[in-house]
Amino acid sequence: MTASFLLVHHVVAPLAIEMPDFERPGRLWALALIPALGLLYVGLLRLRGGGRRTHRLPINTDRTWVRHTAVVLALASMVMLTVAWAIPRQSVEVPRERATVVIVMDVSLSMEAADVPPSRLQAAKESAKEFATSLPPGFNVSLVEFAGTASIAVPPTTDRGVVNAAIDNLRLRESTAIGEGIYAALDALLMVPPDPLDPEATPPATIVVLSDGESQRGRSPYVAAETSKEAGVPVNTIAFGTDRGYIIDPRTGRREWVRVNREQLAEIARIGGGQGFYAPSAERLREVYSEIRRSAGTEKVFQEATSRYVGIGLVFGLLAAIGIVSLGARWP
């Protein structure tokens, strides 16, 4: 079986996006016959070449390459048809009809920094609203805000107007508790309304944490991320802002640097089974949200791909037939 799969890998992989799964993998043993036919062809050529020149038929050497090409195409056709006989299945991305996305937004005082104009918070608000609006209509969206504590601003809903209004109403508060934000997101997922067509089904969910700082209080964000992963909910993080960000301390009037802790947010995403992104600008933030929307809005399913390999095999077979016919025909 190993030899058969190696043959499929070297012949099929360049033609397909990914290696298929097979419903009848035992039929791939037939692939072992194809290299044998190729070796037989090479052996016959050598045997013919080793005979005496007086007994050889005249050969048009200018068209030898046509004969070789036709044989290769015929063998390739047999490979494709054998693969099709094994009933291949390949994963394809299809749109999800239902899912839940929890947007977890940092509203700590550092989000007032203007390194991303007009401010980190305002830029984050605009991108979050665009993101929520761009999600498929059947998706539930929830909003969680966190600073020193976390709260569910909007339970899961398909009403984008409610979500966008809540985003507009976000206000700055002191401190940062990323772990509490993740736990609040998990609490929000308990409020997802059941699917009227399948009340027992649990739709997929994902958490998107946008923050610019380091968790300073509350429960561990790493433990929260691990808890979310165990619940089957990936945690994606967006480190938003630059190393040039600062705010003015209202008590002293001094400049206070508020650099983004990219390392901690990336580690939270790794532990949470999601992706960690860095967005130093509003434009990049929109791109990140677009990437998350594509991944959250689709899922991979296996579909039978027999017709695809049959089609490729027929094309190879047709080309091989044309080559063989051309050897015996006199073209004008």
Contacts in CASP RR format, 6 or more apart in sequence:
PFRMAT RR
TARGET T0000
AUTHOR 0000-0000-0000
METHOD contacts of the structure
MODEL  1
MTASFLLVHHVVAPLAIEMPDFERPGRLWALALIPALGLLYVGLLRLRGG
GRRTHRLPINTDRTWVRHTAVVLALASMVMLTVAWAIPRQSVEVPRERAT
VVIVMDVSLSMEAADVPPSRLQAAKESAKEFATSLPPGFNVSLVEFAGTA
SIAVPPTTDRGVVNAAIDNLRLRESTAIGEGIYAALDALLMVPPDPLDPE
ATPPATIVVLSDGESQRGRSPYVAAETSKEAGVPVNTIAFGTDRGYIIDP
RTGRREWVRVNREQLAEIARIGGGQGFYAPSAERLREVYSEIRRSAGTEK
VFQEATSRYVGIGLVFGLLAAIGIVSLGARWP
1 25 0 8 1.000
1 26 0 8 1.000
1 28 0 8 1.000
1 29 0 8 1.000
3 31 0 8 1.000
3 32 0 8 1.000
4 28 0 8 1.000
4 29 0 8 1.000
4 31 0 8 1.000
4 32 0 8 1.000
5 28 0 8 1.000
7 31 0 8 1.000
7 32 0 8 1.000
7 34 0 8 1.000
7 35 0 8 1.000
7 79 0 8 1.000
8 19 0 8 1.000
8 28 0 8 1.000
8 31 0 8 1.000
8 79 0 8 1.000
8 83 0 8 1.000
9 19 0 8 1.000
11 76 0 8 1.000
11 79 0 8 1.000
12 19 0 8 1.000
12 20 0 8 1.000
12 79 0 8 1.000
12 80 0 8 1.000
12 83 0 8 1.000
12 309 0 8 1.000
13 19 0 8 1.000
15 312 0 8 1.000
16 90 0 8 1.000
16 308 0 8 1.000
17 90 0 8 1.000
18 90 0 8 1.000
18 91 0 8 1.000
20 83 0 8 1.000
20 88 0 8 1.000
20 89 0 8 1.000
20 90 0 8 1.000
20 305 0 8 1.000
21 88 0 8 1.000
21 89 0 8 1.000
21 90 0 8 1.000
21 302 0 8 1.000
22 28 0 8 1.000
22 86 0 8 1.000
22 87 0 8 1.000
22 88 0 8 1.000
22 89 0 8 1.000
23 86 0 8 1.000
23 87 0 8 1.000
23 88 0 8 1.000
23 89 0 8 1.000
23 304 0 8 1.000
24 85 0 8 1.000
24 86 0 8 1.000
24 87 0 8 1.000
25 86 0 8 1.000
26 86 0 8 1.000
27 82 0 8 1.000
27 85 0 8 1.000
27 86 0 8 1.000
28 82 0 8 1.000
28 83 0 8 1.000
28 86 0 8 1.000
30 82 0 8 1.000
30 85 0 8 1.000
31 79 0 8 1.000
31 82 0 8 1.000
31 83 0 8 1.000
34 75 0 8 1.000
34 78 0 8 1.000
34 79 0 8 1.000
34 82 0 8 1.000
37 75 0 8 1.000
37 78 0 8 1.000
38 71 0 8 1.000
38 75 0 8 1.000
41 71 0 8 1.000
48 56 0 8 1.000
49 56 0 8 1.000
63 326 0 8 1.000
63 327 0 8 1.000
66 323 0 8 1.000
66 326 0 8 1.000
66 327 0 8 1.000
67 327 0 8 1.000
69 323 0 8 1.000
70 319 0 8 1.000
70 320 0 8 1.000
70 321 0 8 1.000
70 323 0 8 1.000
70 324 0 8 1.000
70 327 0 8 1.000
71 320 0 8 1.000
73 316 0 8 1.000
73 317 0 8 1.000
73 319 0 8 1.000
73 320 0 8 1.000
73 323 0 8 1.000
74 316 0 8 1.000
74 317 0 8 1.000
74 320 0 8 1.000
76 313 0 8 1.000
76 316 0 8 1.000
77 313 0 8 1.000
77 314 0 8 1.000
77 316 0 8 1.000
77 317 0 8 1.000
77 320 0 8 1.000
79 313 0 8 1.000
80 309 0 8 1.000
80 310 0 8 1.000
80 311 0 8 1.000
80 312 0 8 1.000
80 313 0 8 1.000
80 316 0 8 1.000
81 309 0 8 1.000
81 310 0 8 1.000
81 313 0 8 1.000
83 309 0 8 1.000
84 306 0 8 1.000
84 307 0 8 1.000
84 309 0 8 1.000
84 310 0 8 1.000
84 313 0 8 1.000
87 304 0 8 1.000
87 306 0 8 1.000
88 304 0 8 1.000
88 305 0 8 1.000
88 306 0 8 1.000
88 308 0 8 1.000
88 309 0 8 1.000
89 302 0 8 1.000
89 303 0 8 1.000
89 304 0 8 1.000
89 305 0 8 1.000
90 302 0 8 1.000
90 303 0 8 1.000
90 305 0 8 1.000
91 300 0 8 1.000
91 301 0 8 1.000
91 302 0 8 1.000
91 303 0 8 1.000
92 300 0 8 1.000
92 301 0 8 1.000
92 302 0 8 1.000
92 303 0 8 1.000
93 298 0 8 1.000
93 299 0 8 1.000
93 300 0 8 1.000
94 298 0 8 1.000
94 299 0 8 1.000
94 300 0 8 1.000
94 301 0 8 1.000
95 136 0 8 1.000
95 297 0 8 1.000
95 298 0 8 1.000
96 136 0 8 1.000
96 139 0 8 1.000
96 204 0 8 1.000
96 296 0 8 1.000
96 297 0 8 1.000
96 298 0 8 1.000
96 299 0 8 1.000
97 136 0 8 1.000
97 138 0 8 1.000
98 138 0 8 1.000
98 139 0 8 1.000
98 140 0 8 1.000
98 195 0 8 1.000
98 203 0 8 1.000
99 136 0 8 1.000
99 139 0 8 1.000
99 140 0 8 1.000
99 203 0 8 1.000
99 204 0 8 1.000
99 205 0 8 1.000
99 206 0 8 1.000
99 296 0 8 1.000
99 297 0 8 1.000
100 139 0 8 1.000
100 140 0 8 1.000
100 141 0 8 1.000
100 142 0 8 1.000
100 156 0 8 1.000
100 189 0 8 1.000
100 192 0 8 1.000
100 203 0 8 1.000
100 204 0 8 1.000
100 205 0 8 1.000
100 206 0 8 1.000
101 132 0 8 1.000
101 135 0 8 1.000
101 139 0 8 1.000
101 140 0 8 1.000
101 141 0 8 1.000
101 142 0 8 1.000
101 205 0 8 1.000
101 206 0 8 1.000
101 207 0 8 1.000
101 208 0 8 1.000
101 296 0 8 1.000
102 141 0 8 1.000
102 142 0 8 1.000
102 143 0 8 1.000
102 144 0 8 1.000
102 156 0 8 1.000
102 185 0 8 1.000
102 188 0 8 1.000
102 189 0 8 1.000
102 205 0 8 1.000
102 206 0 8 1.000
102 207 0 8 1.000
102 208 0 8 1.000
103 128 0 8 1.000
103 131 0 8 1.000
103 132 0 8 1.000
103 141 0 8 1.000
103 142 0 8 1.000
103 143 0 8 1.000
103 144 0 8 1.000
103 163 0 8 1.000
103 167 0 8 1.000
103 208 0 8 1.000
103 210 0 8 1.000
104 144 0 8 1.000
104 145 0 8 1.000
104 146 0 8 1.000
104 150 0 8 1.000
104 181 0 8 1.000
104 182 0 8 1.000
104 184 0 8 1.000
104 185 0 8 1.000
104 207 0 8 1.000
104 208 0 8 1.000
104 209 0 8 1.000
104 210 0 8 1.000
105 124 0 8 1.000
105 128 0 8 1.000
105 143 0 8 1.000
105 144 0 8 1.000
105 145 0 8 1.000
105 146 0 8 1.000
105 167 0 8 1.000
105 170 0 8 1.000
105 210 0 8 1.000
106 124 0 8 1.000
106 146 0 8 1.000
106 147 0 8 1.000
106 176 0 8 1.000
106 178 0 8 1.000
106 209 0 8 1.000
106 210 0 8 1.000
106 211 0 8 1.000
106 212 0 8 1.000
106 213 0 8 1.000
106 240 0 8 1.000
107 121 0 8 1.000
107 145 0 8 1.000
107 146 0 8 1.000
107 147 0 8 1.000
107 170 0 8 1.000
107 171 0 8 1.000
107 172 0 8 1.000
107 173 0 8 1.000
108 146 0 8 1.000
108 147 0 8 1.000
108 148 0 8 1.000
108 172 0 8 1.000
108 173 0 8 1.000
108 174 0 8 1.000
108 175 0 8 1.000
108 176 0 8 1.000
108 211 0 8 1.000
108 212 0 8 1.000
108 213 0 8 1.000
109 147 0 8 1.000
109 172 0 8 1.000
109 173 0 8 1.000
109 174 0 8 1.000
109 247 0 8 1.000
110 120 0 8 1.000
110 176 0 8 1.000
110 212 0 8 1.000
110 213 0 8 1.000
110 247 0 8 1.000
110 258 0 8 1.000
111 119 0 8 1.000
111 120 0 8 1.000
111 121 0 8 1.000
111 124 0 8 1.000
111 172 0 8 1.000
111 212 0 8 1.000
112 119 0 8 1.000
112 120 0 8 1.000
112 121 0 8 1.000
112 172 0 8 1.000
112 247 0 8 1.000
113 119 0 8 1.000
113 120 0 8 1.000
113 212 0 8 1.000
113 241 0 8 1.000
113 245 0 8 1.000
113 246 0 8 1.000
113 247 0 8 1.000
113 258 0 8 1.000
114 120 0 8 1.000
114 245 0 8 1.000
115 241 0 8 1.000
115 242 0 8 1.000
115 244 0 8 1.000
115 245 0 8 1.000
115 246 0 8 1.000
116 123 0 8 1.000
116 240 0 8 1.000
116 241 0 8 1.000
116 242 0 8 1.000
116 280 0 8 1.000
116 281 0 8 1.000
116 282 0 8 1.000
116 285 0 8 1.000
117 123 0 8 1.000
117 282 0 8 1.000
120 212 0 8 1.000
120 240 0 8 1.000
120 241 0 8 1.000
121 170 0 8 1.000
121 172 0 8 1.000
123 240 0 8 1.000
123 282 0 8 1.000
123 285 0 8 1.000
124 210 0 8 1.000
124 240 0 8 1.000
124 285 0 8 1.000
125 167 0 8 1.000
125 168 0 8 1.000
125 170 0 8 1.000
126 282 0 8 1.000
127 282 0 8 1.000
127 285 0 8 1.000
127 286 0 8 1.000
127 289 0 8 1.000
128 167 0 8 1.000
128 210 0 8 1.000
128 289 0 8 1.000
129 163 0 8 1.000
129 164 0 8 1.000
129 167 0 8 1.000
129 168 0 8 1.000
130 286 0 8 1.000
130 289 0 8 1.000
131 208 0 8 1.000
131 289 0 8 1.000
131 292 0 8 1.000
131 293 0 8 1.000
132 141 0 8 1.000
132 160 0 8 1.000
132 163 0 8 1.000
132 164 0 8 1.000
132 167 0 8 1.000
133 160 0 8 1.000
133 164 0 8 1.000
134 289 0 8 1.000
134 290 0 8 1.000
134 293 0 8 1.000
135 141 0 8 1.000
135 293 0 8 1.000
135 296 0 8 1.000
135 297 0 8 1.000
136 297 0 8 1.000
137 158 0 8 1.000
138 158 0 8 1.000
139 158 0 8 1.000
139 296 0 8 1.000
139 297 0 8 1.000
140 156 0 8 1.000
140 157 0 8 1.000
140 158 0 8 1.000
140 192 0 8 1.000
140 193 0 8 1.000
140 203 0 8 1.000
141 154 0 8 1.000
141 156 0 8 1.000
141 157 0 8 1.000
141 158 0 8 1.000
141 160 0 8 1.000
141 163 0 8 1.000
142 152 0 8 1.000
142 154 0 8 1.000
142 155 0 8 1.000
142 156 0 8 1.000
142 157 0 8 1.000
142 163 0 8 1.000
142 185 0 8 1.000
142 188 0 8 1.000
142 189 0 8 1.000
142 191 0 8 1.000
143 152 0 8 1.000
143 153 0 8 1.000
143 154 0 8 1.000
143 163 0 8 1.000
143 166 0 8 1.000
143 167 0 8 1.000
144 150 0 8 1.000
144 151 0 8 1.000
144 152 0 8 1.000
144 153 0 8 1.000
144 181 0 8 1.000
144 184 0 8 1.000
144 185 0 8 1.000
144 188 0 8 1.000
145 151 0 8 1.000
145 153 0 8 1.000
145 170 0 8 1.000
146 176 0 8 1.000
146 177 0 8 1.000
146 178 0 8 1.000
146 179 0 8 1.000
146 180 0 8 1.000
146 181 0 8 1.000
146 184 0 8 1.000
147 172 0 8 1.000
147 173 0 8 1.000
147 174 0 8 1.000
147 175 0 8 1.000
147 176 0 8 1.000
147 177 0 8 1.000
148 173 0 8 1.000
148 174 0 8 1.000
148 175 0 8 1.000
148 176 0 8 1.000
148 177 0 8 1.000
148 180 0 8 1.000
148 216 0 8 1.000
148 217 0 8 1.000
148 218 0 8 1.000
149 177 0 8 1.000
149 180 0 8 1.000
150 177 0 8 1.000
150 179 0 8 1.000
150 180 0 8 1.000
150 181 0 8 1.000
150 183 0 8 1.000
150 184 0 8 1.000
151 184 0 8 1.000
152 184 0 8 1.000
152 187 0 8 1.000
152 188 0 8 1.000
152 191 0 8 1.000
153 166 0 8 1.000
153 169 0 8 1.000
153 170 0 8 1.000
154 162 0 8 1.000
154 163 0 8 1.000
154 166 0 8 1.000
155 188 0 8 1.000
155 191 0 8 1.000
156 188 0 8 1.000
156 189 0 8 1.000
156 191 0 8 1.000
156 192 0 8 1.000
156 193 0 8 1.000
157 163 0 8 1.000
175 216 0 8 1.000
175 217 0 8 1.000
176 211 0 8 1.000
176 213 0 8 1.000
176 214 0 8 1.000
176 215 0 8 1.000
176 216 0 8 1.000
176 217 0 8 1.000
177 215 0 8 1.000
177 216 0 8 1.000
177 217 0 8 1.000
177 218 0 8 1.000
177 219 0 8 1.000
178 209 0 8 1.000
178 211 0 8 1.000
178 215 0 8 1.000
178 221 0 8 1.000
178 224 0 8 1.000
178 264 0 8 1.000
178 265 0 8 1.000
178 268 0 8 1.000
179 215 0 8 1.000
179 218 0 8 1.000
179 219 0 8 1.000
179 220 0 8 1.000
179 221 0 8 1.000
179 223 0 8 1.000
179 224 0 8 1.000
179 225 0 8 1.000
180 218 0 8 1.000
180 219 0 8 1.000
180 224 0 8 1.000
181 209 0 8 1.000
181 224 0 8 1.000
182 207 0 8 1.000
182 209 0 8 1.000
182 221 0 8 1.000
182 224 0 8 1.000
182 225 0 8 1.000
182 227 0 8 1.000
182 228 0 8 1.000
182 235 0 8 1.000
182 268 0 8 1.000
183 219 0 8 1.000
183 224 0 8 1.000
183 227 0 8 1.000
185 207 0 8 1.000
185 209 0 8 1.000
185 228 0 8 1.000
185 233 0 8 1.000
186 207 0 8 1.000
186 224 0 8 1.000
186 227 0 8 1.000
186 228 0 8 1.000
186 231 0 8 1.000
186 233 0 8 1.000
189 205 0 8 1.000
189 231 0 8 1.000
189 233 0 8 1.000
192 203 0 8 1.000
192 205 0 8 1.000
194 200 0 8 1.000
194 201 0 8 1.000
195 201 0 8 1.000
195 203 0 8 1.000
204 299 0 8 1.000
205 232 0 8 1.000
205 233 0 8 1.000
206 233 0 8 1.000
206 234 0 8 1.000
206 235 0 8 1.000
206 236 0 8 1.000
206 292 0 8 1.000
206 295 0 8 1.000
206 296 0 8 1.000
207 228 0 8 1.000
207 233 0 8 1.000
207 234 0 8 1.000
207 235 0 8 1.000
207 236 0 8 1.000
208 236 0 8 1.000
208 237 0 8 1.000
208 238 0 8 1.000
208 289 0 8 1.000
208 292 0 8 1.000
209 235 0 8 1.000
209 236 0 8 1.000
209 237 0 8 1.000
209 238 0 8 1.000
209 265 0 8 1.000
209 268 0 8 1.000
210 237 0 8 1.000
210 238 0 8 1.000
210 240 0 8 1.000
211 237 0 8 1.000
211 238 0 8 1.000
211 239 0 8 1.000
211 240 0 8 1.000
211 265 0 8 1.000
212 239 0 8 1.000
212 240 0 8 1.000
212 241 0 8 1.000
212 258 0 8 1.000
212 260 0 8 1.000
213 239 0 8 1.000
213 258 0 8 1.000
213 260 0 8 1.000
213 261 0 8 1.000
213 264 0 8 1.000
213 265 0 8 1.000
214 261 0 8 1.000
214 264 0 8 1.000
215 221 0 8 1.000
215 264 0 8 1.000
221 264 0 8 1.000
221 268 0 8 1.000
222 267 0 8 1.000
222 268 0 8 1.000
222 271 0 8 1.000
225 235 0 8 1.000
225 268 0 8 1.000
225 269 0 8 1.000
225 271 0 8 1.000
225 272 0 8 1.000
225 273 0 8 1.000
226 271 0 8 1.000
226 272 0 8 1.000
228 234 0 8 1.000
228 235 0 8 1.000
228 272 0 8 1.000
229 235 0 8 1.000
229 271 0 8 1.000
229 272 0 8 1.000
229 273 0 8 1.000
234 272 0 8 1.000
234 273 0 8 1.000
234 274 0 8 1.000
234 275 0 8 1.000
235 268 0 8 1.000
235 269 0 8 1.000
235 271 0 8 1.000
235 272 0 8 1.000
235 273 0 8 1.000
235 274 0 8 1.000
236 269 0 8 1.000
236 274 0 8 1.000
236 275 0 8 1.000
236 276 0 8 1.000
236 277 0 8 1.000
236 292 0 8 1.000
237 265 0 8 1.000
237 266 0 8 1.000
237 268 0 8 1.000
237 269 0 8 1.000
237 274 0 8 1.000
237 275 0 8 1.000
237 276 0 8 1.000
237 277 0 8 1.000
238 265 0 8 1.000
238 276 0 8 1.000
238 277 0 8 1.000
238 278 0 8 1.000
238 279 0 8 1.000
238 285 0 8 1.000
238 288 0 8 1.000
239 260 0 8 1.000
239 261 0 8 1.000
239 262 0 8 1.000
239 265 0 8 1.000
239 266 0 8 1.000
239 276 0 8 1.000
239 277 0 8 1.000
239 278 0 8 1.000
239 279 0 8 1.000
240 260 0 8 1.000
240 279 0 8 1.000
240 285 0 8 1.000
241 260 0 8 1.000
241 279 0 8 1.000
241 280 0 8 1.000
241 281 0 8 1.000
242 259 0 8 1.000
242 260 0 8 1.000
242 280 0 8 1.000
243 259 0 8 1.000
243 260 0 8 1.000
245 257 0 8 1.000
245 258 0 8 1.000
245 259 0 8 1.000
246 255 0 8 1.000
246 256 0 8 1.000
246 257 0 8 1.000
246 258 0 8 1.000
247 255 0 8 1.000
247 256 0 8 1.000
247 258 0 8 1.000
248 254 0 8 1.000
248 255 0 8 1.000
248 256 0 8 1.000
249 255 0 8 1.000
249 256 0 8 1.000
260 278 0 8 1.000
262 278 0 8 1.000
265 276 0 8 1.000
266 276 0 8 1.000
266 278 0 8 1.000
269 275 0 8 1.000
269 276 0 8 1.000
269 277 0 8 1.000
270 276 0 8 1.000
275 291 0 8 1.000
275 292 0 8 1.000
275 295 0 8 1.000
277 288 0 8 1.000
277 291 0 8 1.000
277 292 0 8 1.000
278 284 0 8 1.000
279 285 0 8 1.000
279 287 0 8 1.000
279 288 0 8 1.000
END
